[in-house]
């Protein structure tokens, strides 16, 4: 092989290689829509994009957790609303049966009604959310109320981060709503006492239950109101993080988004250059093969 032919082949192959590398890079840009795909594309820009991506991961994670917590608290609030309705029904039964003209048999039937309300209250106390039982404090894996209505959970608080150094409660206290742990009343025990009073035809105790049912209802409703406020805070935090995510993505795009039209234009030009390089290489190799055969 003559030196001039070797140089021609080398140059042709080098041009082909360069065109191939550029074609691959532009193909990646056109597919991803990003100008910065590796640190070598733009070291400073790549570092900034990596930092923004890390922040986006945090924001999206917090948004998801806050939204989930708000949804669970809304479920708990619904259960407390139903519990309030049960106490209204129990109070109405007490009012009706405090009348001195009611006979023992009627009160016995009313006792069965209240016992049914007690079982419904226990079921509400054992309401489940996406992460387990909602009213057991930090013990979410087991029912907080046993079949007799005894509270077996705790009054510990769970929290989620909604910003750096900012935590918001993410559970509702079953202890405060249903038991005397917070200085209030044992709601289920009070309902049981009403059922017993009805069974025993104990009019004075039935009468005193009227105000007790009202006190218990206010206790449950108070926790429900607190839960609603917590849910609002979590939802507002989730919305804020959603907005921050959007603005962060916009900031990211100013650094990383490729000018799509420009990329595709360059891609078409490079594809043409690559094909030309292939043709030249083929011609040089064909010429060398012809000269060799001659």
N, C-alpha and C positions, 0 to 999 in steps of 0.2 A: 504493500500500500504506500502511495506517495504521501509526503507530509501534508501537502495542500488538501488532499482528500480527507486525511485524518482530522485536520482542523475543521473542514466543512462539516463532517459528521458530528464532531464534538460540539460545534456551535449549534447545529440543528437540534441535537439532543438536549442541549442546555436550554435553548429557547422553548422546546417542548416541555421540559421539566418546569420552568418558570411559569409558563402558561397554565400548566396542570395545577400547580400550587395555588395560583391566583384564582383559578376556576373553582377549586375546592373551597377556598375561603369565601368567595362571593356566593357560592351555592349555599353554604352554611348561613350566611347573613340573610340571604333571601328567604330561606326556610324558617329561620328563627325570628327575623325582624330586628335583630340586634347587631350593632356594630362592634360591641365588646363581648367576645365569647371566651377569650383566654387572657391571662395577665399580659401577654406580649402585645395584645392589640392596643392597650392603653393602660399601663400600670397604675397610674393615679385614678383613672376612671374605673378600672376594675376593682380597686380597693373601695372606692366610694359605693359602687354598685353592691359589692359584697356586704358592706356595712348596712346599706339600705335594705337588702334582702333579709339580713338578720333581724332588723327592726320590724320588717313586715311579718316575719314569722311570729314574733312576740305579739304584735298587735292582733293578728288573726287568731292566735291561740287564746288571747285574753277575751276577744270578742266572742269566740265560741263558748268559752267557759262561762262568761257573764250571761250570755243568752240562755244557756242550759240552766244555770242557777235561777234566773228569772222565771223560766218556764216551770221549774219544779216548785218555786215559791207560789206561783199562780195556782198550781194544782193543790198545794197545801191550803191556800186561801179559800179555794172552792170547798175543800173538806171542812174547813172551819165555818164557812157559811152554812153548810148542811148541818153541822153540829149545832149551830145557833137555832136553826129551824127545829131540830129535835127537842131542844130545851123549851122552845115556844110551845111545842105540842105537849110536852110533859107539864108545863105550867098550866096550860088550858085544862088538862085532865085533872090537875090538882084543884083548880078553881071549881070545876063542875062537881067534883066529889067532896068538896068541903061543905057542900050544902047538907044541912041536917036531915033533909027528907030522903036522901039517897040511901037505899038499903044495902046491907053487907054483900049480897050477891053481885050487885052492880059494881061495887067497889072492887070485889075480887076479879071481875072481868077487866076493870080498869088497870088492876095490878099487872095482869098478863100483858096488856098493851104497853105499859111502861117497861116491863121486862124486855119486850121486843125492841123498844127504843134504846135500852141499855146495850143490847147486842149490836144495834146499828151504830151506836156511839163508839163501841170498841172497834168495829170495822173501820170507822172513819179515823180513829186514832192510829190504825195500822195502815194508813194510806201509803202507797208506794209511788215513787217517782222514777226517773231514769237511772238514778244511782242508788236505789234502795229505799228503805223506809224513811219517811220524811219527818216524823215527829220523835225520833229516838235520839236526837242530839248527834254525837259523832258515831254512835252505834247504828249504822244503817243496814246491817246484814241480818238482824233478827227483829221480829215484831216488837215494838216498844210496849205493847199491852198484851198480857197473857189472856187466856180465855175467860178468866174471872174479872178482867178489867184492871188488874194491878199493873202499875207502871214499872217496866224493867229497863227503860232506857236511861239516858243521862241528860243533863241540861247544858252540855258543852256546845260551843259555837264553832261552826265551820265558816271559813272566809275564802274569798277569791280576790286576786289582785286585779284591779282595774286600771292601775297606773303605777309607775315606779314609786314604791313606798306607800301606796294607798290600797287598803283592804276594805272590802265590804262584806258584811255577813251574808251567808248564802244558805242558811237554813232557818226554819221556824221552830220555836221552842214548844214542843209538845208538853213539856213539864209545866210551863207557864200557862198554857191553854187549858189543860185538862186536870192538873194536879195542884196540890197545895204547896209545891216546891217554891214558888215565887211569892209565898205569903197569901195566896188566894185560897180557893176551895178545891176539893176533890170532886170534880164534876160527876164522874161515874158513880162514886160512892153516894153522892147526894141523890142521884136518880134511883139508885138501889134502895136508899132509905125511903123514898117516896113509894116505891113498889111495895116495900114491906109495910109501910103505914096503911096503904090501901088494902093489902091482904089481911091486916089485923083490924081493919075497920077503926083505925085510930084517927079520929077527926082532928084533934089538936095538932098532931104531927103532919097530917095532910095539909092543914091550913098554914103551918109554918113553912112547908115546902114551897108554897106559892112565891114568897119573897126570895127563897133560896134559889129557885130556878131562874129568877130574874137576875140575881147576883151572878150566877154561873154563866148566864147568857152574856152578860156584860163583860165577864172575864174572857170568854172565848172571842167575843167581838173585838175587844181591845187588842188581843194578839193578832187577829185578822187585819185590823187597821195597820198595825206595825208591819205586818207582812206585805201589805199593799205598798207601803212607803218604801220598803226595801226592794220590792220588785221594780218600782218606778226608778229607783236609783240605779239598779243593775241594767235596766233597759236603756236609760239615758247614757250610761257608761258604754254599753254595747254600741249605741248609735254614734257616740263620740269616737269610739275606736274604729267604727266603720268609716266615718268621715276622715279620720287620720290616715286610714289605710288608703283611701282614694287619693288624698293629697300626697301621700308618700309615693304612691305609684306614679303620680304625675311628675313628681320630682325625679323619680328614677328614669322616666321616659326621656326627660330632657338630657340625661347623660347617656342613656343606653340605646334608645330607639333609633333604628336606622331610617334614613330617608328612603323609603321603599322604592320610589320611582327611580332615584339615583342608583340604588343597588341593582335593580333589574336592568337598567340601561348599561351599567358596567358589566353585569353578568353577560348580556348579549354580546357586547364588544369582546369580552374575554373568551367567550365560546368561539367567536369567529377567529380570534388570534390563535386559540388552541388548535382549531381545525387547520388553520394555515400552517402552523408549526408542524402538525402531523403530516400535512401534504409535502412540506419542504423536506422533512426527514425522510419520508418515503421516496421522494425524487432523488435525494442524495444517495440513499442506500441502493436505489435501483441503478443509478449511474455508476456507483462503485461496483455493483455486481456485474454490469455490462462490461466495464473496463477490465474487470478481473477475468471475465470469460474470454475477452478479446486477447 
